[in-house]
Amino acid sequence: MMNLYYAIVGTTTDTNAGLARFMGVIIAFIVLVGSLFWALG
């Protein structure tokens, strides 16, 4: 799980940019899944 986190964040030093990118990926995933469920039904 931490490997996935490091792959998305990319670095362990710049936590603010990494955290923002990580939250962006989570939000994009929620929107994508939500719109998929909405389209299906």
PyMOL Python script that loads the backbone (N, CA, C, O; Angstrom):
from pymol import cmd

cmd.read_pdbstr("""\
ATOM      1  N   MET A   1       0.833  -1.197   0.000  1.00  0.00           N
ATOM      2  CA  MET A   1       0.000   0.000   0.000  1.00  0.00           C
ATOM      3  C   MET A   1       0.873   1.255   0.000  1.00  0.00           C
ATOM      4  O   MET A   1       0.564   2.231  -0.684  1.00  0.00           O
ATOM      5  N   MET A   2       1.954   1.227   0.762  1.00  0.00           N
ATOM      6  CA  MET A   2       2.849   2.384   0.791  1.00  0.00           C
ATOM      7  C   MET A   2       3.567   2.558  -0.539  1.00  0.00           C
ATOM      8  O   MET A   2       3.913   3.680  -0.909  1.00  0.00           O
ATOM      9  N   ASN A   3       3.798   1.463  -1.265  1.00  0.00           N
ATOM     10  CA  ASN A   3       4.412   1.573  -2.586  1.00  0.00           C
ATOM     11  C   ASN A   3       3.503   2.340  -3.533  1.00  0.00           C
ATOM     12  O   ASN A   3       3.976   3.159  -4.320  1.00  0.00           O
ATOM     13  N   LEU A   4       2.206   2.083  -3.463  1.00  0.00           N
ATOM     14  CA  LEU A   4       1.230   2.816  -4.269  1.00  0.00           C
ATOM     15  C   LEU A   4       1.232   4.292  -3.889  1.00  0.00           C
ATOM     16  O   LEU A   4       1.185   5.166  -4.755  1.00  0.00           O
ATOM     17  N   TYR A   5       1.288   4.561  -2.589  1.00  0.00           N
ATOM     18  CA  TYR A   5       1.337   5.943  -2.103  1.00  0.00           C
ATOM     19  C   TYR A   5       2.560   6.667  -2.640  1.00  0.00           C
ATOM     20  O   TYR A   5       2.457   7.799  -3.115  1.00  0.00           O
ATOM     21  N   TYR A   6       3.720   6.018  -2.567  1.00  0.00           N
ATOM     22  CA  TYR A   6       4.947   6.635  -3.068  1.00  0.00           C
ATOM     23  C   TYR A   6       4.915   6.805  -4.584  1.00  0.00           C
ATOM     24  O   TYR A   6       5.469   7.767  -5.117  1.00  0.00           O
ATOM     25  N   ALA A   7       4.267   5.869  -5.277  1.00  0.00           N
ATOM     26  CA  ALA A   7       4.153   5.978  -6.734  1.00  0.00           C
ATOM     27  C   ALA A   7       3.301   7.188  -7.127  1.00  0.00           C
ATOM     28  O   ALA A   7       3.598   7.867  -8.110  1.00  0.00           O
ATOM     29  N   ILE A   8       2.246   7.452  -6.358  1.00  0.00           N
ATOM     30  CA  ILE A   8       1.371   8.587  -6.660  1.00  0.00           C
ATOM     31  C   ILE A   8       2.016   9.892  -6.194  1.00  0.00           C
ATOM     32  O   ILE A   8       2.064  10.867  -6.944  1.00  0.00           O
ATOM     33  N   VAL A   9       2.508   9.908  -4.962  1.00  0.00           N
ATOM     34  CA  VAL A   9       3.072  11.126  -4.384  1.00  0.00           C
ATOM     35  C   VAL A   9       4.396  11.464  -5.047  1.00  0.00           C
ATOM     36  O   VAL A   9       4.663  12.627  -5.350  1.00  0.00           O
ATOM     37  N   GLY A  10       5.226  10.453  -5.274  1.00  0.00           N
ATOM     38  CA  GLY A  10       6.464  10.647  -6.011  1.00  0.00           C
ATOM     39  C   GLY A  10       7.651  11.016  -5.150  1.00  0.00           C
ATOM     40  O   GLY A  10       8.795  10.793  -5.546  1.00  0.00           O
ATOM     41  N   THR A  11       7.401  11.577  -3.978  1.00  0.00           N
ATOM     42  CA  THR A  11       8.506  11.976  -3.097  1.00  0.00           C
ATOM     43  C   THR A  11       8.066  11.902  -1.645  1.00  0.00           C
ATOM     44  O   THR A  11       6.873  11.928  -1.344  1.00  0.00           O
ATOM     45  N   THR A  12       9.030  11.811  -0.759  1.00  0.00           N
ATOM     46  CA  THR A  12       8.715  11.756   0.671  1.00  0.00           C
ATOM     47  C   THR A  12       9.038  13.072   1.358  1.00  0.00           C
ATOM     48  O   THR A  12       8.705  13.250   2.529  1.00  0.00           O
ATOM     49  N   THR A  13       9.686  14.006   0.649  1.00  0.00           N
ATOM     50  CA  THR A  13      10.121  15.254   1.277  1.00  0.00           C
ATOM     51  C   THR A  13       9.073  16.346   1.144  1.00  0.00           C
ATOM     52  O   THR A  13       8.733  17.001   2.129  1.00  0.00           O
ATOM     53  N   ASP A  14       8.552  16.552  -0.072  1.00  0.00           N
ATOM     54  CA  ASP A  14       7.592  17.615  -0.309  1.00  0.00           C
ATOM     55  C   ASP A  14       6.187  17.091  -0.035  1.00  0.00           C
ATOM     56  O   ASP A  14       5.481  16.670  -0.952  1.00  0.00           O
ATOM     57  N   THR A  15       5.790  17.121   1.228  1.00  0.00           N
ATOM     58  CA  THR A  15       4.547  16.467   1.634  1.00  0.00           C
ATOM     59  C   THR A  15       3.319  17.237   1.172  1.00  0.00           C
ATOM     60  O   THR A  15       2.284  16.632   0.892  1.00  0.00           O
ATOM     61  N   ASN A  16       3.413  18.566   1.087  1.00  0.00           N
ATOM     62  CA  ASN A  16       2.234  19.351   0.702  1.00  0.00           C
ATOM     63  C   ASN A  16       1.837  19.094  -0.746  1.00  0.00           C
ATOM     64  O   ASN A  16       0.665  18.846  -1.028  1.00  0.00           O
ATOM     65  N   ALA A  17       2.789  19.148  -1.663  1.00  0.00           N
ATOM     66  CA  ALA A  17       2.499  18.888  -3.071  1.00  0.00           C
ATOM     67  C   ALA A  17       2.085  17.437  -3.265  1.00  0.00           C
ATOM     68  O   ALA A  17       1.171  17.143  -4.035  1.00  0.00           O
ATOM     69  N   GLY A  18       2.753  16.539  -2.571  1.00  0.00           N
ATOM     70  CA  GLY A  18       2.423  15.120  -2.664  1.00  0.00           C
ATOM     71  C   GLY A  18       1.035  14.828  -2.149  1.00  0.00           C
ATOM     72  O   GLY A  18       0.281  14.064  -2.752  1.00  0.00           O
ATOM     73  N   LEU A  19       0.700  15.446  -1.022  1.00  0.00           N
ATOM     74  CA  LEU A  19      -0.617  15.234  -0.436  1.00  0.00           C
ATOM     75  C   LEU A  19      -1.707  15.804  -1.327  1.00  0.00           C
ATOM     76  O   LEU A  19      -2.768  15.198  -1.476  1.00  0.00           O
ATOM     77  N   ALA A  20      -1.455  16.968  -1.921  1.00  0.00           N
ATOM     78  CA  ALA A  20      -2.421  17.579  -2.831  1.00  0.00           C
ATOM     79  C   ALA A  20      -2.654  16.690  -4.046  1.00  0.00           C
ATOM     80  O   ALA A  20      -3.792  16.518  -4.484  1.00  0.00           O
ATOM     81  N   ARG A  21      -1.574  16.122  -4.595  1.00  0.00           N
ATOM     82  CA  ARG A  21      -1.687  15.228  -5.747  1.00  0.00           C
ATOM     83  C   ARG A  21      -2.439  13.956  -5.355  1.00  0.00           C
ATOM     84  O   ARG A  21      -3.269  13.458  -6.116  1.00  0.00           O
ATOM     85  N   PHE A  22      -2.140  13.429  -4.149  1.00  0.00           N
ATOM     86  CA  PHE A  22      -2.796  12.217  -3.665  1.00  0.00           C
ATOM     87  C   PHE A  22      -4.297  12.450  -3.491  1.00  0.00           C
ATOM     88  O   PHE A  22      -5.105  11.609  -3.885  1.00  0.00           O
ATOM     89  N   MET A  23      -4.674  13.595  -2.901  1.00  0.00           N
ATOM     90  CA  MET A  23      -6.086  13.934  -2.733  1.00  0.00           C
ATOM     91  C   MET A  23      -6.764  14.129  -4.085  1.00  0.00           C
ATOM     92  O   MET A  23      -7.922  13.755  -4.265  1.00  0.00           O
ATOM     93  N   GLY A  24      -6.036  14.715  -5.031  1.00  0.00           N
ATOM     94  CA  GLY A  24      -6.573  14.903  -6.373  1.00  0.00           C
ATOM     95  C   GLY A  24      -6.892  13.583  -7.051  1.00  0.00           C
ATOM     96  O   GLY A  24      -7.914  13.447  -7.723  1.00  0.00           O
ATOM     97  N   VAL A  25      -6.002  12.606  -6.868  1.00  0.00           N
ATOM     98  CA  VAL A  25      -6.233  11.276  -7.438  1.00  0.00           C
ATOM     99  C   VAL A  25      -7.449  10.626  -6.791  1.00  0.00           C
ATOM    100  O   VAL A  25      -8.262  10.009  -7.479  1.00  0.00           O
ATOM    101  N   ILE A  26      -7.577  10.758  -5.482  1.00  0.00           N
ATOM    102  CA  ILE A  26      -8.723  10.178  -4.772  1.00  0.00           C
ATOM    103  C   ILE A  26     -10.031  10.825  -5.236  1.00  0.00           C
ATOM    104  O   ILE A  26     -11.014  10.130  -5.495  1.00  0.00           O
ATOM    105  N   ILE A  27     -10.037  12.151  -5.339  1.00  0.00           N
ATOM    106  CA  ILE A  27     -11.242  12.873  -5.783  1.00  0.00           C
ATOM    107  C   ILE A  27     -11.607  12.492  -7.216  1.00  0.00           C
ATOM    108  O   ILE A  27     -12.778  12.275  -7.528  1.00  0.00           O
ATOM    109  N   ALA A  28     -10.593  12.411  -8.088  1.00  0.00           N
ATOM    110  CA  ALA A  28     -10.839  12.014  -9.475  1.00  0.00           C
ATOM    111  C   ALA A  28     -11.413  10.599  -9.543  1.00  0.00           C
ATOM    112  O   ALA A  28     -12.299  10.325 -10.353  1.00  0.00           O
ATOM    113  N   PHE A  29     -10.905   9.695  -8.688  1.00  0.00           N
ATOM    114  CA  PHE A  29     -11.400   8.324  -8.652  1.00  0.00           C
ATOM    115  C   PHE A  29     -12.856   8.280  -8.191  1.00  0.00           C
ATOM    116  O   PHE A  29     -13.667   7.548  -8.758  1.00  0.00           O
ATOM    117  N   ILE A  30     -13.188   9.067  -7.160  1.00  0.00           N
ATOM    118  CA  ILE A  30     -14.564   9.122  -6.655  1.00  0.00           C
ATOM    119  C   ILE A  30     -15.517   9.669  -7.723  1.00  0.00           C
ATOM    120  O   ILE A  30     -16.610   9.138  -7.918  1.00  0.00           O
ATOM    121  N   VAL A  31     -15.094  10.732  -8.409  1.00  0.00           N
ATOM    122  CA  VAL A  31     -15.923  11.314  -9.470  1.00  0.00           C
ATOM    123  C   VAL A  31     -16.117  10.323 -10.607  1.00  0.00           C
ATOM    124  O   VAL A  31     -17.221  10.189 -11.135  1.00  0.00           O
ATOM    125  N   LEU A  32     -15.047   9.628 -10.988  1.00  0.00           N
ATOM    126  CA  LEU A  32     -15.118   8.662 -12.084  1.00  0.00           C
ATOM    127  C   LEU A  32     -16.064   7.511 -11.743  1.00  0.00           C
ATOM    128  O   LEU A  32     -16.921   7.152 -12.550  1.00  0.00           O
ATOM    129  N   VAL A  33     -15.913   6.936 -10.554  1.00  0.00           N
ATOM    130  CA  VAL A  33     -16.770   5.825 -10.133  1.00  0.00           C
ATOM    131  C   VAL A  33     -18.208   6.289  -9.951  1.00  0.00           C
ATOM    132  O   VAL A  33     -19.144   5.580 -10.322  1.00  0.00           O
ATOM    133  N   GLY A  34     -18.388   7.482  -9.379  1.00  0.00           N
ATOM    134  CA  GLY A  34     -19.724   8.019  -9.172  1.00  0.00           C
ATOM    135  C   GLY A  34     -20.454   8.265 -10.480  1.00  0.00           C
ATOM    136  O   GLY A  34     -21.636   7.950 -10.612  1.00  0.00           O
ATOM    137  N   SER A  35     -19.735   8.837 -11.457  1.00  0.00           N
ATOM    138  CA  SER A  35     -20.369   9.093 -12.761  1.00  0.00           C
ATOM    139  C   SER A  35     -20.665   7.783 -13.488  1.00  0.00           C
ATOM    140  O   SER A  35     -21.642   7.695 -14.231  1.00  0.00           O
ATOM    141  N   LEU A  36     -19.832   6.773 -13.281  1.00  0.00           N
ATOM    142  CA  LEU A  36     -20.078   5.459 -13.881  1.00  0.00           C
ATOM    143  C   LEU A  36     -21.354   4.851 -13.327  1.00  0.00           C
ATOM    144  O   LEU A  36     -22.189   4.355 -14.083  1.00  0.00           O
ATOM    145  N   PHE A  37     -21.509   4.887 -11.991  1.00  0.00           N
ATOM    146  CA  PHE A  37     -22.726   4.370 -11.366  1.00  0.00           C
ATOM    147  C   PHE A  37     -23.953   5.173 -11.790  1.00  0.00           C
ATOM    148  O   PHE A  37     -25.028   4.613 -12.003  1.00  0.00           O
ATOM    149  N   TRP A  38     -23.783   6.502 -11.912  1.00  0.00           N
ATOM    150  CA  TRP A  38     -24.892   7.357 -12.343  1.00  0.00           C
ATOM    151  C   TRP A  38     -25.308   7.020 -13.776  1.00  0.00           C
ATOM    152  O   TRP A  38     -26.501   6.986 -14.080  1.00  0.00           O
ATOM    153  N   ALA A  39     -24.336   6.771 -14.659  1.00  0.00           N
ATOM    154  CA  ALA A  39     -24.628   6.444 -16.055  1.00  0.00           C
ATOM    155  C   ALA A  39     -25.317   5.091 -16.166  1.00  0.00           C
ATOM    156  O   ALA A  39     -26.172   4.895 -17.029  1.00  0.00           O
ATOM    157  N   LEU A  40     -24.946   4.159 -15.296  1.00  0.00           N
ATOM    158  CA  LEU A  40     -25.534   2.818 -15.347  1.00  0.00           C
ATOM    159  C   LEU A  40     -26.932   2.794 -14.725  1.00  0.00           C
ATOM    160  O   LEU A  40     -27.759   1.945 -15.059  1.00  0.00           O
ATOM    161  N   GLY A  41     -27.183   3.742 -13.813  1.00  0.00           N
ATOM    162  CA  GLY A  41     -28.466   3.638 -13.354  1.00  0.00           C
ATOM    163  C   GLY A  41     -29.237   4.184 -12.309  1.00  0.00           C
ATOM    164  O   GLY A  41     -30.417   3.858 -12.177  1.00  0.00           O
TER     165      GLY A  41
END
""", "prot")
cmd.dss("prot")
cmd.show_as("cartoon", "prot")
cmd.util.cbc("prot")
cmd.orient("prot")
